[in-house]
Amino acid sequence: MVQCGIDRIDEYDALFRGRSLGLVTSVSGVTQTLEPSYLAIHRRYPLTALFGPEHGMYGKADAGEAVDGVQTDPATGVPVYSLYGGDEGRHLPPEVLERLDAVLYDIQDLGVRFYTFIATLIGVMEDCAAAGKEVIVLDRPAPLGGETVEGNLLDPAYQSFVGPYTLCIRYGLTAGELANMVNAERGLGCRLTVVPCAGWRRGQLFSETGNLWMAPSLAIPHFDTALLYPGACLFEGTNLSEGRGTACPFEMIGAPFVDGARLAAEMNAKNLPGVRFTAAYFTPSASKWKGEACEGVQLHISDPHVIRPVRTALELLYAVRAHWPQEFAWKTRDGVPHRFISLLTGCGAFEDDDAIPPLDRLLAQWEADSAAFARRKAAYQLYE
């Protein structure tokens, strides 16, 4: 069984003993026995402060929902501060950071650029670098594996809280490896220590680590959901339901105007690696098309090692636009200069309907970006 950083803290006692510690964590920050990591740490090394990312430390908030105010954790009496508000993150409160010697980070991330926990990690590193405080990352496996890279590199013109750094969509690094990359490439000067995993190999998916899956947010209940998410989340930038408000978020894509059987047959004819499609009929209880009958497709993973969720989603998106051009629409948000799809993709490929590139050209460009990033990230890899 792979050991995460939290399960090795006794081996790194000198990092924690006698120091004033803060911890950034969430519901996915657990030990091998599923004990919340903040309780495991606090029992040995009393914590001064707790910090929660998007969804809050307890994972109760929906995507994009502001988590306000300062709470007190009932189990420890330690104050809990939110590092997320609306579409943007929050900084570590200076008056709290002043009392700390180090800030720990322990969250099971997805290894996906627009999953906002990494934006919070980068913000914590910036704050600690400015204040001369240490950041200690309790590392965890990259759940989608550490070898496969997918998608384009973020264009800095589209940087946002869902695109905080020049990564590919599926970037194949652990949180500790990513922290090392950002610290070195941006010259943050952060005092950074990574407590590494033990026994993890880059080719391993989370399902092969021997650890139990703990949903990092309400919409990622299973590992299969996490594996589809790097592609299926792109539909958040459209008027199609991505399955929120159903039992299969990010596993079903559809809308009232879609012919599910027709779409499933076309997608299966493409013979995309590692995935099959069936017609899906669903009525979301929340989010887009709430209470309305939808048709579309359900994605079924046949081989988790060969599926390429980003390519799969692009093939599906282009198919829907081709068949239902009048009904299909991009999601817009008031006061935001770019379409949400542009923030998710980190580029302007979908900003102008008259200039959207052909799918084969877009895929070729994104695959070139992935290959370049795979070479770039090799310098920061801690695991074989």
C-alpha positions in Angstrom: 0.0 0.0 0.0 1.2 3.5 -0.9 1.9 5.7 2.1 1.0 9.4 1.8 3.0 12.1 3.5 0.5 12.3 6.4 1.1 8.7 7.2 4.9 9.4 7.6 4.8 12.4 9.9 6.5 10.4 12.7 9.5 9.9 10.4 9.8 13.7 10.1 9.2 14.7 13.7 11.8 17.5 13.7 9.7 19.3 11.0 6.8 19.7 13.4 7.7 19.4 17.0 7.7 22.6 19.0 6.5 24.8 16.1 3.4 26.8 15.6 1.6 25.2 12.7 -1.2 26.0 10.4 -2.8 23.4 8.1 -4.5 23.8 4.7 -6.7 20.7 4.3 -10.1 19.5 3.2 -12.4 16.5 3.5 -10.0 14.5 1.2 -7.1 15.0 3.6 -7.2 11.7 5.5 -4.8 9.1 6.8 -4.8 5.5 5.5 -7.5 4.6 8.1 -9.6 7.6 6.8 -9.0 9.6 10.0 -9.0 13.4 9.1 -5.4 14.4 8.8 -5.9 17.5 11.0 -6.9 15.3 13.9 -3.9 13.0 13.4 -1.6 16.0 13.3 -3.2 17.9 16.2 -2.9 14.8 18.5 0.9 14.9 18.0 1.6 18.5 17.2 -1.1 20.9 18.3 -2.3 23.1 15.5 -2.7 26.9 15.8 -4.9 27.4 12.7 -6.8 25.5 10.0 -7.5 26.7 6.5 -10.0 25.4 3.9 -10.0 25.7 0.1 -13.0 25.7 -2.2 -15.9 23.7 -0.8 -14.6 24.4 2.7 -12.5 22.3 5.0 -15.4 20.0 5.6 -16.4 19.7 1.9 -19.9 21.0 2.5 -20.1 23.9 0.0 -21.0 23.5 -3.6 -18.7 24.5 -6.5 -18.1 28.2 -6.6 -20.0 28.8 -3.4 -18.4 31.4 -1.1 -17.2 30.0 2.2 -17.3 33.0 4.6 -16.4 33.7 8.1 -14.2 32.2 10.8 -15.4 28.9 12.3 -14.1 27.0 15.3 -13.5 23.3 14.7 -15.6 21.5 17.3 -13.2 18.6 17.7 -10.0 20.6 18.4 -11.2 24.1 19.2 -8.8 25.4 16.5 -10.1 28.3 14.3 -10.9 27.5 10.7 -10.3 30.2 8.1 -11.6 30.1 4.5 -9.2 30.6 1.6 -12.0 30.7 -0.9 -14.6 33.3 -1.8 -16.7 33.2 -4.9 -14.6 32.9 -8.1 -11.4 34.0 -6.4 -9.2 32.8 -3.6 -8.3 34.6 -0.3 -4.9 35.2 1.2 -3.7 33.8 4.5 -4.8 36.4 7.1 -1.5 38.3 7.9 -2.3 38.5 11.6 -2.7 34.7 11.7 0.3 34.0 9.5 2.4 36.2 11.8 1.8 33.7 14.6 2.8 30.6 12.6 6.2 29.1 11.9 5.0 26.9 9.1 1.9 26.2 7.0 1.2 22.5 6.1 -0.7 21.5 3.0 -2.6 18.1 2.9 -5.3 17.7 0.3 -5.9 14.9 -2.2 -6.0 16.8 -5.4 -7.0 15.6 -8.9 -4.0 16.6 -10.9 -6.2 18.8 -13.1 -5.4 22.5 -13.9 -8.8 23.9 -13.2 -9.4 22.0 -10.0 -8.9 25.0 -7.7 -7.0 23.4 -4.8 -3.7 24.1 -6.7 -4.6 27.8 -7.0 -4.9 27.8 -3.2 -1.6 26.0 -2.8 0.2 28.6 -5.0 -1.4 31.5 -3.1 -0.3 30.0 0.2 3.3 29.7 -1.2 3.2 33.3 -2.3 2.0 34.5 1.1 4.5 32.4 3.0 7.4 33.5 0.8 6.5 37.1 1.5 6.3 36.5 5.2 9.4 34.3 5.5 7.4 31.3 6.6 7.9 27.6 5.6 5.5 25.6 3.6 5.4 21.9 4.2 3.5 19.8 1.6 2.4 16.4 2.9 2.5 14.7 -0.5 -0.1 12.4 -2.1 0.0 10.4 -5.3 -1.1 12.1 -8.5 -4.5 10.2 -8.7 -4.6 10.2 -12.5 -1.0 8.9 -12.7 2.2 10.8 -13.1 3.1 9.8 -16.7 0.2 10.9 -18.9 -0.1 14.6 -19.8 -3.1 15.9 -21.7 -4.4 19.2 -23.1 -2.9 22.5 -23.9 -0.6 24.8 -21.9 -2.4 27.7 -20.3 -2.0 31.0 -22.2 -1.2 33.6 -19.5 -3.8 35.9 -21.1 -6.4 33.5 -19.7 -4.9 33.0 -16.3 -7.5 32.8 -13.5 -8.4 31.0 -10.3 -9.3 28.0 -12.6 -6.1 28.4 -14.5 -3.4 29.6 -12.1 -0.2 28.5 -13.8 1.2 27.4 -17.2 0.3 23.8 -16.9 -1.5 21.4 -19.2 -5.1 20.4 -18.2 -3.9 17.0 -16.9 -0.4 17.7 -15.7 0.8 14.5 -14.2 2.5 15.9 -11.0 1.9 15.4 -7.3 1.1 18.5 -5.2 4.7 18.4 -3.9 6.2 18.2 -7.4 4.0 21.0 -8.6 5.0 23.2 -5.6 8.7 22.6 -6.4 8.0 23.6 -10.1 6.2 26.8 -9.3 8.7 27.8 -6.6 11.7 27.3 -9.0 10.2 28.6 -12.2 8.6 31.7 -10.6 11.5 32.3 -8.3 9.2 32.6 -5.3 11.9 32.0 -2.8 9.5 30.0 -0.6 11.0 27.8 2.1 9.5 24.6 0.8 9.7 21.1 2.2 7.9 18.1 0.7 7.2 15.0 2.9 7.1 12.4 0.1 4.9 9.4 -0.5 6.4 6.0 0.0 5.9 3.2 -2.5 4.2 5.2 -5.2 5.3 4.8 -8.9 4.5 7.3 -11.6 2.5 4.7 -13.6 0.1 4.0 -10.8 -3.4 5.4 -10.8 -5.1 6.1 -7.4 -7.1 2.9 -7.8 -3.9 0.9 -7.7 -2.4 2.5 -4.6 -4.3 0.4 -2.0 -5.8 3.6 -0.6 -9.5 4.3 -0.2 -11.1 7.0 -2.3 -12.3 10.0 -0.4 -14.3 12.4 -2.5 -12.4 15.7 -2.7 -15.7 17.5 -3.5 -19.4 16.6 -3.7 -19.3 16.2 -7.5 -16.3 13.8 -7.6 -17.7 10.8 -5.7 -15.7 8.0 -7.4 -12.3 7.5 -9.0 -14.0 7.0 -12.4 -15.5 10.5 -12.0 -12.1 11.9 -11.3 -10.6 10.2 -14.4 -13.4 11.7 -16.7 -13.3 15.1 -15.0 -10.3 16.6 -17.0 -12.5 16.5 -20.1 -16.1 16.4 -18.9 -15.5 19.6 -16.9 -15.1 21.5 -20.2 -18.9 21.2 -20.6 -19.3 23.6 -17.6 -18.4 26.2 -20.2 -21.5 25.3 -22.3 -25.2 25.0 -21.9 -25.1 21.2 -21.7 -25.5 19.6 -18.4 -22.3 17.9 -17.2 -24.4 15.7 -14.9 -24.5 17.9 -11.8 -27.7 17.2 -10.0 -27.6 13.5 -10.9 -26.0 10.4 -9.4 -23.3 10.5 -12.1 -21.7 14.0 -12.3 -19.2 14.3 -15.1 -20.2 10.8 -16.3 -23.3 12.0 -18.2 -23.5 14.9 -20.7 -26.7 16.1 -22.3 -29.5 18.6 -22.7 -33.2 18.6 -23.7 -32.3 19.2 -27.3 -29.9 16.2 -27.7 -30.8 12.9 -29.3 -29.0 10.5 -26.9 -29.1 7.3 -29.1 -27.8 9.1 -32.1 -25.0 10.8 -30.2 -24.0 7.5 -28.5 -23.8 5.7 -31.8 -21.7 8.4 -33.4 -19.3 8.5 -30.4 -18.9 4.7 -30.3 -18.1 4.7 -34.1 -15.0 6.9 -33.3 -13.5 4.0 -31.4 -11.9 6.3 -28.9 -9.4 4.5 -26.5 -10.6 3.3 -23.2 -14.2 4.5 -23.3 -17.7 3.5 -24.5 -20.9 5.5 -24.7 -24.5 4.6 -24.0 -27.6 6.8 -24.4 -28.5 8.6 -21.2 -31.9 10.0 -20.1 -31.8 12.1 -16.9 -33.5 15.0 -15.1 -31.0 17.1 -13.1 -32.2 18.0 -9.6 -29.7 21.0 -9.6 -27.6 23.2 -11.8 -28.2 23.4 -15.5 -31.6 22.2 -16.8 -32.8 21.6 -13.3 -36.1 19.8 -13.4 -36.0 19.3 -17.2 -35.8 16.0 -19.0 -32.4 15.7 -20.8 -30.9 13.2 -23.2 -27.3 12.7 -23.9 -24.6 10.1 -23.3 -23.1 8.3 -20.4 -19.4 7.6 -20.5 -18.1 4.2 -19.4 -14.4 3.7 -18.8 -13.3 0.4 -20.3 -9.5 0.9 -19.7 -8.4 3.6 -17.2 -4.8 3.5 -18.5 -5.5 4.3 -22.1 -8.6 6.6 -21.9 -7.8 10.2 -22.8 -10.6 12.2 -21.2 -9.6 15.6 -22.7 -9.6 14.3 -26.3 -12.8 12.4 -25.6 -14.6 15.5 -24.4 -13.4 17.6 -27.3 -14.7 14.9 -29.8 -18.0 14.9 -27.9 -18.2 18.7 -27.8 -17.6 19.1 -31.5 -20.1 16.4 -32.3 -22.9 18.2 -30.3 -22.1 21.6 -31.9 -22.2 20.0 -35.4 -25.6 18.3 -34.9 -27.4 21.0 -32.8 -25.7 24.3 -33.8 -28.8 26.4 -33.1 -29.5 25.0 -29.7 -25.9 24.7 -28.5 -24.5 27.7 -26.6 -21.4 28.8 -24.7 -21.9 29.8 -21.1 -21.3 33.5 -20.3 -20.9 35.2 -17.0 -21.7 38.9 -16.2 -18.7 41.1 -15.7 -16.2 38.5 -17.0 -14.4 39.5 -20.2 -13.9 35.9 -21.5 -16.2 33.0 -22.0 -16.0 30.5 -19.2 -14.9 27.9 -21.7 -11.8 30.1 -22.4 -10.9 30.1 -18.7 -11.3 26.3 -18.5 -9.3 25.7 -21.6 -6.9 28.5 -20.8 -6.9 29.7 -24.4 -8.9 31.7 -26.9 -9.7 28.8 -29.3 -13.5 29.2 -28.5 -13.7 32.9 -28.0 -15.0 33.7 -31.5 -17.5 31.4 -33.1 -16.3 32.3 -36.6 -12.7 31.3 -35.8 -13.0 28.0 -33.8 -10.3 25.8 -35.2 -11.1 22.4 -36.8 -10.9 19.6 -34.3 -7.9 17.8 -35.9 -5.9 21.0 -35.9 -6.8 21.8 -32.3 -5.9 18.2 -31.1 -2.5 18.4 -32.9 -1.7 21.7 -31.2 -2.7 20.5 -27.8 -0.8 17.2 -28.2 2.3 19.2 -29.0 1.8 21.3 -25.9 1.4 18.1 -23.8 4.6 16.7 -25.2 6.5 19.9 -24.4 5.1 20.0 -20.9 6.0 16.3 -20.3 9.6 17.2 -21.0 9.5 20.3 -18.9 8.0 18.7 -15.8 10.6 15.9 -15.7 13.1 18.1 -13.8 10.7 18.3 -10.9 9.6 14.7 -10.6 10.3 13.2 -7.2 9.1 9.6 -8.0 10.2 7.1 -10.6 
